[in-house]
């Protein structure tokens, strides 16, 4: 474990074995609602009601880190506790092999979805519970029932489907053939030889690129497309930030592809 104190966060770099220590797992589970999940890392923000838990965690981290690096334990702990209010980033450093996790999504109707893991996984479930916080009707260690009647819940669903990497896991979402139809009504999905779940995932991804809800009318698609195309056109920054031209070009091409597909979807 390596702990770095920065002006705006406490960075904890560690391996997966330490990440699964009991004291680490208890802290992460308790603070799951205050987490931002990133590829190979999580960012934990302060929750005043869990301040005591945060102090205990940093105290344990201080002991752990000082013993491993032959530091003065008391001094290092005091340094950590002085900045206990800033975000904590826990980053996985070991070259842990990517593991694929299958998550099945089933739409009961236009307002309710079932989310099921083939095998229990506390990391993935913590992420999903955090993503759908406030909209969960039922939950177990490997399944959720989520109310998606609210537009905010729909957006969270679409964001979740577009997020594939979490720590060292790769999430593979699976759907039945009527997933889109039950949630959004009859939408004619492009047919290019892909499997049903791949087509649905790409469709939702294109709507996300254009910052539109799934099934948005053509007028809104065109409006957002024009706005985004102006923002990300590479000519706009060619002379200002030449190092960003490649990024803007890729984004502009993705926006073009999304609109060229969705304008023909009914």
RAHU-V574727 format. One record per backbone hydrogen bond with DSSP energy under -0.5 kcal/mol. CO is the residue of the C=O (numbers start at 1). NH is the residue of the N-H. If there is no record, write none. Layout:
CO:NH ; CO:NH
This chain:
2:13 ; 4:6 ; 4:11 ; 8:87 ; 9:6 ; 9:11 ; 10:12 ; 10:89 ; 11:4 ; 11:13 ; 12:14 ; 12:91 ; 13:2 ; 14:93 ; 14:94 ; 15:19 ; 16:20 ; 17:20 ; 18:21 ; 21:25 ; 22:26 ; 23:27 ; 24:28 ; 25:29 ; 26:30 ; 27:31 ; 29:32 ; 31:34 ; 32:35 ; 34:45 ; 35:37 ; 36:43 ; 38:41 ; 38:167 ; 40:92 ; 41:38 ; 42:44 ; 42:90 ; 43:36 ; 43:45 ; 44:88 ; 47:50 ; 48:51 ; 50:54 ; 51:55 ; 52:56 ; 53:57 ; 54:58 ; 55:59 ; 56:60 ; 57:61 ; 58:62 ; 59:63 ; 60:64 ; 61:65 ; 62:66 ; 63:67 ; 64:68 ; 65:69 ; 66:70 ; 66:71 ; 71:73 ; 72:76 ; 73:77 ; 74:78 ; 75:79 ; 76:80 ; 77:81 ; 78:82 ; 79:83 ; 80:83 ; 81:84 ; 83:86 ; 87:10 ; 87:89 ; 88:44 ; 88:90 ; 89:12 ; 89:91 ; 90:42 ; 91:14 ; 91:93 ; 94:96 ; 99:170 ; 101:172 ; 102:118 ; 103:174 ; 104:116 ; 105:176 ; 106:108 ; 106:114 ; 111:148 ; 111:149 ; 112:108 ; 112:109 ; 113:146 ; 114:106 ; 115:144 ; 116:104 ; 121:125 ; 122:126 ; 123:127 ; 124:128 ; 125:129 ; 126:130 ; 127:131 ; 128:132 ; 130:133 ; 132:135 ; 135:147 ; 138:145 ; 141:121 ; 142:117 ; 143:140 ; 144:115 ; 145:137 ; 145:138 ; 146:113 ; 146:148 ; 150:154 ; 151:155 ; 152:156 ; 153:157 ; 154:158 ; 155:159 ; 156:160 ; 157:161 ; 158:162 ; 160:163 ; 162:164 ; 164:171 ; 166:169 ; 167:40 ; 168:99 ; 169:166 ; 169:171 ; 170:101 ; 171:173 ; 172:103 ; 174:105 ; 176:179 ; 178:182 ; 179:183 ; 180:184 ; 181:185 ; 185:187 ; 187:189 ; 188:266 ; 190:192 ; 195:199 ; 196:200 ; 197:201 ; 198:202 ; 199:203 ; 200:204 ; 201:205 ; 202:206 ; 203:207 ; 204:208 ; 205:209 ; 206:210 ; 207:212 ; 208:211 ; 213:216 ; 217:221 ; 218:222 ; 219:223 ; 220:224 ; 221:225 ; 222:226 ; 223:227 ; 224:228 ; 225:229 ; 226:230 ; 227:231 ; 228:232 ; 229:233 ; 233:236 ; 234:237 ; 234:238 ; 237:241 ; 241:244 ; 242:245 ; 244:248 ; 245:249 ; 246:250 ; 247:251 ; 248:252 ; 249:253 ; 250:254 ; 251:255 ; 252:256 ; 253:257 ; 254:258 ; 255:259 ; 256:260 ; 257:261 ; 258:262 ; 259:263 ; 261:264 ; 262:265
